[in-house]
């Protein structure tokens, strides 16, 4: 409760500011991924940087195997289930379609 109050999470402006800041950061990571020389961030095999990035992106791209799949039922309910939220679905689709989101989704599919 203290964090929610201090971060003012119920304010739509706060949400938009966070989303805009996230877009800036993801765009920077997109550029790193576009310009990397190897298949992965640190060479020919996935390493610490790749898995850290995938872990941090997990909550916003909601891959099936994020956290060993323990959140998948909840993610599905909001994405296309009985609690479907079109804004949530649009946000997930947006992040999944960034270079970074796509890269992280493939890490979950290929190395999880």
C-alpha positions in Angstrom: 0.0 0.0 0.0 2.8 2.4 0.8 4.4 1.8 -2.6 1.1 2.3 -4.4 0.4 5.5 -2.6 3.9 6.9 -3.1 3.9 6.0 -6.8 0.4 7.3 -7.3 -0.5 4.2 -9.4 -4.2 5.0 -9.7 -3.4 8.2 -11.5 -3.7 7.8 -15.3 -1.0 10.4 -15.9 1.4 8.3 -13.8 0.6 5.2 -15.9 1.2 7.2 -19.1 4.5 8.6 -17.8 5.7 5.1 -16.9 4.6 3.7 -20.3 6.4 6.6 -22.1 9.6 6.0 -20.1 9.4 2.3 -20.8 9.1 3.0 -24.5 12.3 5.1 -24.4 14.2 2.3 -22.7 12.9 -0.4 -25.0 13.8 1.7 -28.0 17.4 1.9 -26.7 17.4 -1.9 -26.2 15.9 -2.4 -29.6 18.8 -0.5 -31.1 21.3 -2.6 -29.2 19.7 -5.8 -30.4 19.5 -4.6 -34.0 23.2 -3.7 -34.0 24.6 -6.7 -32.2 27.1 -8.8 -34.1 26.3 -12.2 -32.6 23.0 -14.2 -32.2 22.8 -13.3 -28.5 23.9 -10.3 -26.5 27.2 -11.8 -25.4 28.0 -14.3 -28.1 26.8 -17.5 -29.8 24.9 -18.8 -26.8 22.4 -17.1 -24.5 23.9 -15.8 -21.3 23.3 -13.7 -18.2 22.4 -10.6 -20.2 19.9 -12.4 -22.3 18.2 -14.1 -19.4 18.1 -11.0 -17.3 16.5 -9.1 -20.2 13.9 -11.8 -20.7 13.1 -11.9 -17.0 12.5 -8.2 -16.8 10.4 -8.2 -20.0 8.4 -11.3 -18.9 5.6 -9.4 -17.0 4.9 -7.1 -20.0 5.2 -9.7 -22.8 3.6 -12.6 -20.8 5.2 -15.6 -22.5 3.7 -19.0 -21.7 6.7 -20.1 -19.6 7.3 -16.9 -17.7 8.0 -18.0 -14.0 7.6 -21.6 -15.1 4.1 -20.8 -16.3 2.6 -20.0 -12.9 1.0 -16.8 -14.1 -0.2 -18.1 -17.4 -3.8 -18.6 -16.3 -4.0 -15.1 -15.0 -2.3 -13.6 -18.1 -4.8 -15.6 -20.4 -7.8 -14.4 -18.4 -6.9 -10.8 -19.0 -5.6 -11.3 -22.6 -8.5 -13.2 -24.0 -10.5 -14.7 -21.2 -13.4 -13.8 -19.0 -11.5 -10.7 -17.6 -10.4 -9.6 -21.0 -9.1 -6.0 -21.0 -8.6 -4.5 -24.4 -6.0 -2.0 -23.2 -4.0 -4.8 -21.5 -4.2 -6.9 -24.7 -3.1 -4.0 -26.8 -0.2 -3.2 -24.5 0.9 -6.9 -24.5 0.7 -7.0 -28.3 2.6 -3.7 -28.6 5.5 -4.9 -26.4 5.6 -8.3 -28.0 6.0 -6.7 -31.4 9.0 -4.6 -30.5 12.4 -5.9 -31.4 13.1 -6.5 -27.7 9.8 -8.2 -27.1 10.2 -10.5 -30.0 13.8 -11.3 -29.0 12.6 -12.2 -25.5 9.7 -14.2 -26.7 12.1 -16.3 -28.7 14.3 -16.8 -25.7 11.4 -18.2 -23.8 10.4 -20.4 -26.7 13.9 -21.7 -27.5 15.6 -21.8 -24.1 13.0 -22.4 -21.4 
